[in-house]
Amino acid sequence: MLESAAHQKYLYVQSIKVTEMVDYVEPKDVTAPRGRWKLIDVLIDKGENGYALAIGEFDGVRRLGMRWNGTADSPKEHPQSRHPVWFMLPADFHTAVIESMPVQSLPENKKIIARALLGI
């Protein structure tokens, strides 16, 4: 019996979900948005089901990136993404974010690195 096109498409989508979304993805391994983001350092990693803050280059400009880390059941976390991805914070937020983070979340040595790399 031949399967309908709709059923074949459903099977294809199911196979992609199984092969692409298998495990939790650590922030240091997230490379998206591909071709636009280059990770320099993960400043904060709250682990699975937490959040991460990083410094990197987005389109050649140093920026803070943030992401919801997801879980093994939902590794991409952001519902509109096909894979784990960083989103860029506006440059106007950089100082406020770095300076407002408590030392327990962002140690002073990481703040010094971020200030130097971001020029704040």
C-alpha positions as CSV (number, residue, x, y, z in Angstrom):
1,M,0.0,0.0,0.0
2,L,1.3,3.4,-0.9
3,E,1.4,6.0,1.8
4,S,-0.2,9.4,1.2
5,A,2.1,12.4,0.7
6,A,0.8,13.9,4.0
7,H,1.7,10.7,5.9
8,Q,5.2,10.6,4.3
9,K,5.7,14.2,5.3
10,Y,4.6,13.4,8.9
11,L,7.1,10.5,9.0
12,Y,9.9,12.8,7.7
13,V,9.1,15.4,10.3
14,Q,9.1,12.8,13.0
15,S,12.5,11.5,11.9
16,I,14.0,15.0,12.0
17,K,12.8,15.6,15.5
18,V,14.3,12.3,16.7
19,T,17.7,12.8,15.0
20,E,18.1,16.6,15.6
21,M,16.8,16.9,19.2
22,V,18.4,14.1,21.2
23,D,20.2,15.6,24.2
24,Y,20.7,18.8,26.2
25,V,23.1,21.1,24.4
26,E,25.6,23.0,26.6
27,P,26.0,26.7,25.9
28,K,29.6,26.4,24.8
29,D,28.4,24.1,22.0
30,V,25.7,26.5,20.6
31,T,26.9,28.0,17.3
32,A,23.7,29.7,16.1
33,P,22.9,32.0,14.6
34,R,25.4,30.3,12.2
35,G,27.7,32.5,10.2
36,R,26.8,35.5,12.4
37,W,27.8,34.5,15.9
38,K,31.3,33.6,17.2
39,L,31.5,32.7,20.8
40,I,34.3,34.2,22.9
41,D,33.4,33.1,26.4
42,V,30.4,31.8,28.4
43,L,30.1,34.2,31.3
44,I,27.2,32.5,33.1
45,D,25.9,28.9,32.7
46,K,23.0,28.0,35.0
47,G,22.9,24.5,33.5
48,E,20.0,22.5,32.2
49,N,16.7,24.3,32.4
50,G,18.5,27.5,33.3
51,Y,20.0,30.3,31.3
52,A,23.4,31.3,29.9
53,L,25.0,34.6,29.2
54,A,28.0,34.9,26.9
55,I,30.2,37.3,25.1
56,G,30.9,36.9,21.4
57,E,30.9,38.6,18.1
58,F,27.7,39.1,16.2
59,D,28.3,40.2,12.6
60,G,31.9,41.2,13.7
61,V,30.8,43.3,16.6
62,R,31.3,42.3,20.2
63,R,28.0,41.6,21.9
64,L,26.3,39.9,24.9
65,G,24.3,36.9,23.9
66,M,21.8,35.1,26.0
67,R,19.9,31.8,25.8
68,W,17.5,29.6,27.7
69,N,19.4,26.4,28.1
70,G,16.6,23.9,27.6
71,T,16.5,20.4,28.8
72,A,17.1,16.9,27.3
73,D,13.4,16.8,26.4
74,S,13.5,20.3,24.9
75,P,17.1,21.1,24.0
76,K,16.4,24.0,21.7
77,E,14.2,25.7,24.3
78,H,13.2,28.6,22.2
79,P,10.0,27.5,20.5
80,Q,10.6,29.4,17.2
81,S,14.0,27.9,16.6
82,R,14.9,24.7,14.8
83,H,18.0,24.3,17.0
84,P,19.7,25.8,20.1
85,V,20.4,29.5,19.4
86,W,21.8,32.6,21.1
87,F,19.9,35.9,21.0
88,M,21.7,39.2,21.1
89,L,21.1,41.7,23.8
90,P,21.0,45.4,22.6
91,A,24.3,47.1,23.2
92,D,22.5,49.6,25.4
93,F,21.9,46.8,27.9
94,H,25.5,45.6,28.2
95,T,26.6,47.8,31.1
96,A,23.3,47.3,33.1
97,V,23.5,43.5,32.7
98,I,27.2,43.2,33.6
99,E,27.1,45.6,36.5
100,S,23.8,44.3,38.0
101,M,24.8,40.6,38.2
102,P,25.6,39.4,41.7
103,V,29.1,38.0,42.2
104,Q,27.5,34.5,42.9
105,S,26.3,34.5,39.3
106,L,29.0,36.5,37.6
107,P,32.4,36.5,39.4
108,E,34.4,39.7,39.3
109,N,37.1,38.1,37.1
110,K,34.4,37.5,34.4
111,K,33.0,41.0,34.8
112,I,36.5,42.4,34.2
113,I,36.8,40.3,31.0
114,A,33.4,41.4,29.8
115,R,34.1,45.1,30.5
116,A,37.4,44.9,28.6
117,L,36.0,43.1,25.7
118,L,32.8,45.2,25.4
119,G,34.7,48.5,26.1
120,I,32.5,49.4,29.1
